[in-house]
Every structure is written in structure tokens, then in C-alpha cells.
Amino acid sequence: MPRFDVLSLFDGYFAPLRSQGICRRAFDSGALQLQIWNPRDYATDAHRSVDDRPYGGGPGMVMLAEPLERALDAAQQARKGCGLDPAPVVLFSPAGAPLRQADVLRWAASDGAVLICGRYEGVDQRFVERCVDVEISLGDYVLSGGEIAALALLDAVARLLPGVLHSTESAQQDSFSDGLLDCPHYTRPPRDAHGGEVPAVLLGGDHARIARWRRDRMLRLTLQRRPDLIAALRAARRLSARDEAALSATD
Ligand SMILES: C[S@@+](CC[C@H](N)C(=O)[O-])C[C@H]1O[C@@H](n2cnc3c(N)ncnc32)[C@H](O)[C@@H]1O
């Protein structure tokens, strides 16, 4: 079961994760463990400073390496006390590799990580070079801190852990789990007040036909919206002749 240690100046972000929805189930069952470490608790001066002005001038502040390093040591020591090996250290950064479902699957099957949430202009580069193993980005935009990126990773991991979702099938059929986007979903009524109809195949009870319809819709949607994903599946030879026929039927 993974344990994540998060270094954050704003630990209040993480309380709702423990108390809401699916993530709460992961914490209640012990499937996911989380410990927050505030670098401010590891500052040594009278003001408990965690940041300073950037060398070379310019706007904003930079997170000091030392409080982060001490908080990281404390987190790794605590993990050791629980019988865990030192964890990989992740820094959230717009310069990191985009977070993908394949990475989330690996984190869910791992012993976890120490997650560093940057703030201000970012973190002193010497800390990054000494201590960080991997940099992860949530996307091509700038957040005010790494906390929302950490929450996204933790949420995505939590729903993959055993016993957290009511049906494990549900995660297996989600977007990206086999390289495709998910198909459209419908629920009652079969015809709504605006005349919107549910595709007849979904009402017929023929499970093989429903599975084929869903697979075709996943392929078509992915080709339309994310041709890069189809290209990756083709390169990995993960599309069957039937899949290719379904794709060319949409051309
Ligand atoms: C205001 S941002 C710093 C932005 C940085 N000066 C830049 O332009 O790349 C503060 C912190 O938020 C986090 N952050 C911002 N955008 C992010 C993203 N797209 N993915 C992951 N973390 C992000 C990082 O931890 C970053 O150190």
C-alpha cells in the first residue's frame, strides 16, 4: 500500500482529500497513507523563513533549500521507521514530464513517494539537483503552487487502489487505461424531455454487441480528439484488425 509524504507550506489543502468521496475510502481503509510536512517547521531563524529574494534580481521569492532538505530528511526517516526504503522524491514543476495514467498506475503499485510542492517562483535549483529524482507537470499552465498537482496525483492513485472503487472494472474501462479515451455513457430515461435518445444497442441486452459498440466509440472518439494516442497504439501493435476496420469505417 503506497505511502505519500508531502512537503507543503499550505497543508490545509490536504484535509478535504481525507474526508471526501472516493479518496476518503482509500484513507479509511488504510489503502493510502499520507503525511504532510511543513518546511516552515524546519526553518531555523526567528522568522521561520522558508523563502528569500532571487539572486540576480527580478520579481518574487524562491524557496530556500535548507528547510526543504531538513523536512525531506524527516520524511525519509519517518518512512524508515515504518520499515520502508527511502522513497523517490518528486517535485511538481511546469518543466516536469506531463503526468500520465501509466505513471499513476506505477505510483499506485509502488511504496509511494515524497512529493514536493513548490511555491513562489519555485525552489532553489541546488535543492532540485541534490534531492529531486523526478519532476512532474500537471500541464502547460502555471499554478500558484504544487499542492493542486499533488492532490491530482493522490486522487488518481487513490481510485486505483484495491477496494476503493466499488467495481475494479470501472477503473479498467476508464480513459487511458488501455490507451484510448472512454466511450460516451447514458442513464435513464431512455428518451429524455428534449427528445434525446439512448443508442438502441445499449437497451438491447446483447452484451457482446454492447462491448463492440463501446470499443468502436472509444476508437472513433480517440481518433477524432487524440490521434496521437491512436498513433502510439499502432506503433506498439496494440490495435487488432477489427479495431483498424472500425477506425477506417470512420474515415
Ligand atoms: C507560481 S509556480 C512557479 C512557476 C515558475 N516560475 C515557472 O514559470 O515555471 C509555483 C509552483 O507551483 C507548482 N506548479 C505550477 N505550475 C505547475 C504545473 N503546471 N505542474 C506542476 N506544478 C506546477 C510548482 O511546484 C512551482 O514551483
The ligand as a Gaussian input file, in Angstrom:
#p B3LYP/6-31G(d) Opt

LIG

0 1
 C        3.999000      30.052000      -9.468000
 S        4.678000      28.460000      -9.739000
 C        6.287000      28.813000     -10.317000
 C        6.323000      28.953000     -11.786000
 C        7.733000      29.074000     -12.343000
 N        8.332000      30.335000     -12.029000
 C        7.640000      28.911000     -13.848000
 O        7.383000      29.883000     -14.535000
 O        7.785000      27.759000     -14.333000
 C        4.951000      27.839000      -8.115000
 C        4.965000      26.332000      -8.010000
 O        3.735000      25.792000      -8.460000
 C        3.935000      24.491000      -8.946000
 N        3.388000      24.436000     -10.316000
 C        2.986000      25.472000     -11.056000
 N        2.532000      25.064000     -12.240000
 C        2.632000      23.729000     -12.270000
 C        2.325000      22.724000     -13.231000
 N        1.827000      23.029000     -14.413000
 N        2.557000      21.438000     -12.906000
 C        3.074000      21.117000     -11.710000
 N        3.383000      22.020000     -10.748000
 C        3.177000      23.317000     -11.031000
 C        5.434000      24.215000      -8.899000
 O        5.717000      23.453000      -7.742000
 C        6.008000      25.609000      -8.822000
 O        7.265000      25.625000      -8.203000

